[in-house]
């Protein structure tokens, strides 16, 4: 199985994470997902009154130095950690 296929498998597995998953962990996954699928941030930072989108943007910006492959690998690792912690 190639990296892209494994990444897509773990994107599906991430949807089964428990409801109690911390927002910080969800933001890490969001940033890695965006970096893996889109690449470096390509939008302006949302305004200060749009806190949810601003937090997502910040999470993506924090990992923009990673290559798409690195982001995929880190995403897979993070989902594995969260699933293990939940069981």
PyMOL CGO cylinders between C-alpha atoms (Angstrom):
from pymol import cmd
from pymol.cgo import CYLINDER

trace = [
    CYLINDER, 0.00, 0.00, 0.00, 1.37, 3.36, -0.98, 0.3, 1, 1, 1, 1, 1, 1,
    CYLINDER, 1.37, 3.36, -0.98, 1.55, 6.39, 1.27, 0.3, 1, 1, 1, 1, 1, 1,
    CYLINDER, 1.55, 6.39, 1.27, -1.42, 8.10, -0.40, 0.3, 1, 1, 1, 1, 1, 1,
    CYLINDER, -1.42, 8.10, -0.40, -3.64, 5.04, 0.06, 0.3, 1, 1, 1, 1, 1, 1,
    CYLINDER, -3.64, 5.04, 0.06, -2.58, 4.65, 3.70, 0.3, 1, 1, 1, 1, 1, 1,
    CYLINDER, -2.58, 4.65, 3.70, -3.22, 8.36, 4.27, 0.3, 1, 1, 1, 1, 1, 1,
    CYLINDER, -3.22, 8.36, 4.27, -6.71, 8.06, 2.79, 0.3, 1, 1, 1, 1, 1, 1,
    CYLINDER, -6.71, 8.06, 2.79, -7.37, 5.03, 5.02, 0.3, 1, 1, 1, 1, 1, 1,
    CYLINDER, -7.37, 5.03, 5.02, -6.41, 7.02, 8.10, 0.3, 1, 1, 1, 1, 1, 1,
    CYLINDER, -6.41, 7.02, 8.10, -8.50, 10.01, 6.99, 0.3, 1, 1, 1, 1, 1, 1,
    CYLINDER, -8.50, 10.01, 6.99, -11.47, 7.61, 7.18, 0.3, 1, 1, 1, 1, 1, 1,
    CYLINDER, -11.47, 7.61, 7.18, -10.31, 6.20, 10.52, 0.3, 1, 1, 1, 1, 1, 1,
    CYLINDER, -10.31, 6.20, 10.52, -10.01, 9.75, 11.91, 0.3, 1, 1, 1, 1, 1, 1,
    CYLINDER, -10.01, 9.75, 11.91, -13.77, 10.10, 11.42, 0.3, 1, 1, 1, 1, 1, 1,
    CYLINDER, -13.77, 10.10, 11.42, -14.22, 7.39, 14.09, 0.3, 1, 1, 1, 1, 1, 1,
    CYLINDER, -14.22, 7.39, 14.09, -12.29, 9.24, 16.79, 0.3, 1, 1, 1, 1, 1, 1,
    CYLINDER, -12.29, 9.24, 16.79, -14.30, 9.62, 20.01, 0.3, 1, 1, 1, 1, 1, 1,
    CYLINDER, -14.30, 9.62, 20.01, -16.35, 12.76, 20.58, 0.3, 1, 1, 1, 1, 1, 1,
    CYLINDER, -16.35, 12.76, 20.58, -14.08, 13.58, 23.53, 0.3, 1, 1, 1, 1, 1, 1,
    CYLINDER, -14.08, 13.58, 23.53, -11.03, 14.11, 21.31, 0.3, 1, 1, 1, 1, 1, 1,
    CYLINDER, -11.03, 14.11, 21.31, -9.37, 17.38, 22.37, 0.3, 1, 1, 1, 1, 1, 1,
    CYLINDER, -9.37, 17.38, 22.37, -9.70, 20.38, 20.10, 0.3, 1, 1, 1, 1, 1, 1,
    CYLINDER, -9.70, 20.38, 20.10, -5.90, 20.76, 20.11, 0.3, 1, 1, 1, 1, 1, 1,
    CYLINDER, -5.90, 20.76, 20.11, -5.56, 17.28, 18.62, 0.3, 1, 1, 1, 1, 1, 1,
    CYLINDER, -5.56, 17.28, 18.62, -8.27, 18.00, 16.05, 0.3, 1, 1, 1, 1, 1, 1,
    CYLINDER, -8.27, 18.00, 16.05, -6.45, 21.18, 15.05, 0.3, 1, 1, 1, 1, 1, 1,
    CYLINDER, -6.45, 21.18, 15.05, -3.17, 19.29, 14.61, 0.3, 1, 1, 1, 1, 1, 1,
    CYLINDER, -3.17, 19.29, 14.61, -4.96, 16.81, 12.34, 0.3, 1, 1, 1, 1, 1, 1,
    CYLINDER, -4.96, 16.81, 12.34, -6.63, 19.63, 10.41, 0.3, 1, 1, 1, 1, 1, 1,
    CYLINDER, -6.63, 19.63, 10.41, -3.31, 21.39, 9.80, 0.3, 1, 1, 1, 1, 1, 1,
    CYLINDER, -3.31, 21.39, 9.80, -1.59, 18.21, 8.68, 0.3, 1, 1, 1, 1, 1, 1,
    CYLINDER, -1.59, 18.21, 8.68, -4.53, 17.27, 6.44, 0.3, 1, 1, 1, 1, 1, 1,
    CYLINDER, -4.53, 17.27, 6.44, -4.55, 20.66, 4.73, 0.3, 1, 1, 1, 1, 1, 1,
    CYLINDER, -4.55, 20.66, 4.73, -0.77, 20.58, 4.27, 0.3, 1, 1, 1, 1, 1, 1,
    CYLINDER, -0.77, 20.58, 4.27, -0.94, 17.05, 2.84, 0.3, 1, 1, 1, 1, 1, 1,
    CYLINDER, -0.94, 17.05, 2.84, -3.78, 17.79, 0.44, 0.3, 1, 1, 1, 1, 1, 1,
    CYLINDER, -3.78, 17.79, 0.44, -3.37, 21.48, -0.47, 0.3, 1, 1, 1, 1, 1, 1,
    CYLINDER, -3.37, 21.48, -0.47, 0.20, 22.39, 0.43, 0.3, 1, 1, 1, 1, 1, 1,
    CYLINDER, 0.20, 22.39, 0.43, 1.32, 25.63, 2.09, 0.3, 1, 1, 1, 1, 1, 1,
    CYLINDER, 1.32, 25.63, 2.09, -1.29, 28.12, 3.30, 0.3, 1, 1, 1, 1, 1, 1,
    CYLINDER, -1.29, 28.12, 3.30, -2.81, 29.92, 0.33, 0.3, 1, 1, 1, 1, 1, 1,
    CYLINDER, -2.81, 29.92, 0.33, -5.32, 32.21, 2.05, 0.3, 1, 1, 1, 1, 1, 1,
    CYLINDER, -5.32, 32.21, 2.05, -5.20, 35.26, 4.29, 0.3, 1, 1, 1, 1, 1, 1,
    CYLINDER, -5.20, 35.26, 4.29, -5.56, 34.78, 8.03, 0.3, 1, 1, 1, 1, 1, 1,
    CYLINDER, -5.56, 34.78, 8.03, -9.21, 35.11, 9.10, 0.3, 1, 1, 1, 1, 1, 1,
    CYLINDER, -9.21, 35.11, 9.10, -10.21, 38.08, 11.23, 0.3, 1, 1, 1, 1, 1, 1,
    CYLINDER, -10.21, 38.08, 11.23, -10.04, 38.03, 15.00, 0.3, 1, 1, 1, 1, 1, 1,
    CYLINDER, -10.04, 38.03, 15.00, -13.81, 37.60, 15.37, 0.3, 1, 1, 1, 1, 1, 1,
    CYLINDER, -13.81, 37.60, 15.37, -13.78, 34.35, 13.40, 0.3, 1, 1, 1, 1, 1, 1,
    CYLINDER, -13.78, 34.35, 13.40, -11.99, 32.36, 16.07, 0.3, 1, 1, 1, 1, 1, 1,
    CYLINDER, -11.99, 32.36, 16.07, -12.67, 28.86, 14.75, 0.3, 1, 1, 1, 1, 1, 1,
    CYLINDER, -12.67, 28.86, 14.75, -11.37, 29.54, 11.25, 0.3, 1, 1, 1, 1, 1, 1,
    CYLINDER, -11.37, 29.54, 11.25, -8.47, 31.52, 12.69, 0.3, 1, 1, 1, 1, 1, 1,
    CYLINDER, -8.47, 31.52, 12.69, -7.44, 28.55, 14.88, 0.3, 1, 1, 1, 1, 1, 1,
    CYLINDER, -7.44, 28.55, 14.88, -7.64, 26.23, 11.87, 0.3, 1, 1, 1, 1, 1, 1,
    CYLINDER, -7.64, 26.23, 11.87, -5.57, 28.64, 9.78, 0.3, 1, 1, 1, 1, 1, 1,
    CYLINDER, -5.57, 28.64, 9.78, -2.96, 28.88, 12.55, 0.3, 1, 1, 1, 1, 1, 1,
    CYLINDER, -2.96, 28.88, 12.55, -2.77, 25.06, 12.80, 0.3, 1, 1, 1, 1, 1, 1,
    CYLINDER, -2.77, 25.06, 12.80, -2.19, 24.82, 9.05, 0.3, 1, 1, 1, 1, 1, 1,
    CYLINDER, -2.19, 24.82, 9.05, 0.38, 27.64, 9.09, 0.3, 1, 1, 1, 1, 1, 1,
    CYLINDER, 0.38, 27.64, 9.09, 2.28, 25.86, 11.87, 0.3, 1, 1, 1, 1, 1, 1,
    CYLINDER, 2.28, 25.86, 11.87, 3.05, 22.88, 9.61, 0.3, 1, 1, 1, 1, 1, 1,
    CYLINDER, 3.05, 22.88, 9.61, 3.54, 24.61, 6.26, 0.3, 1, 1, 1, 1, 1, 1,
    CYLINDER, 3.54, 24.61, 6.26, 7.27, 23.86, 6.20, 0.3, 1, 1, 1, 1, 1, 1,
    CYLINDER, 7.27, 23.86, 6.20, 6.52, 20.13, 5.89, 0.3, 1, 1, 1, 1, 1, 1,
    CYLINDER, 6.52, 20.13, 5.89, 6.36, 18.42, 2.52, 0.3, 1, 1, 1, 1, 1, 1,
    CYLINDER, 6.36, 18.42, 2.52, 3.08, 16.80, 1.51, 0.3, 1, 1, 1, 1, 1, 1,
    CYLINDER, 3.08, 16.80, 1.51, 4.58, 13.36, 2.20, 0.3, 1, 1, 1, 1, 1, 1,
    CYLINDER, 4.58, 13.36, 2.20, 5.83, 14.41, 5.64, 0.3, 1, 1, 1, 1, 1, 1,
    CYLINDER, 5.83, 14.41, 5.64, 2.41, 15.81, 6.47, 0.3, 1, 1, 1, 1, 1, 1,
    CYLINDER, 2.41, 15.81, 6.47, 0.75, 12.55, 5.38, 0.3, 1, 1, 1, 1, 1, 1,
    CYLINDER, 0.75, 12.55, 5.38, 3.13, 10.48, 7.53, 0.3, 1, 1, 1, 1, 1, 1,
    CYLINDER, 3.13, 10.48, 7.53, 2.62, 12.75, 10.55, 0.3, 1, 1, 1, 1, 1, 1,
    CYLINDER, 2.62, 12.75, 10.55, -1.17, 12.64, 10.06, 0.3, 1, 1, 1, 1, 1, 1,
    CYLINDER, -1.17, 12.64, 10.06, -1.14, 8.83, 10.01, 0.3, 1, 1, 1, 1, 1, 1,
    CYLINDER, -1.14, 8.83, 10.01, 1.03, 8.73, 13.14, 0.3, 1, 1, 1, 1, 1, 1,
    CYLINDER, 1.03, 8.73, 13.14, -1.23, 11.18, 14.99, 0.3, 1, 1, 1, 1, 1, 1,
    CYLINDER, -1.23, 11.18, 14.99, -4.41, 9.26, 14.13, 0.3, 1, 1, 1, 1, 1, 1,
    CYLINDER, -4.41, 9.26, 14.13, -2.77, 6.01, 15.30, 0.3, 1, 1, 1, 1, 1, 1,
    CYLINDER, -2.77, 6.01, 15.30, -1.81, 7.68, 18.62, 0.3, 1, 1, 1, 1, 1, 1,
    CYLINDER, -1.81, 7.68, 18.62, -5.32, 9.05, 19.16, 0.3, 1, 1, 1, 1, 1, 1,
    CYLINDER, -5.32, 9.05, 19.16, -7.00, 5.73, 18.32, 0.3, 1, 1, 1, 1, 1, 1,
    CYLINDER, -7.00, 5.73, 18.32, -4.66, 3.86, 20.70, 0.3, 1, 1, 1, 1, 1, 1,
    CYLINDER, -4.66, 3.86, 20.70, -5.31, 6.38, 23.48, 0.3, 1, 1, 1, 1, 1, 1,
    CYLINDER, -5.31, 6.38, 23.48, -9.06, 6.00, 22.98, 0.3, 1, 1, 1, 1, 1, 1,
    CYLINDER, -9.06, 6.00, 22.98, -9.05, 2.21, 23.28, 0.3, 1, 1, 1, 1, 1, 1,
]
cmd.load_cgo(trace, "trace")
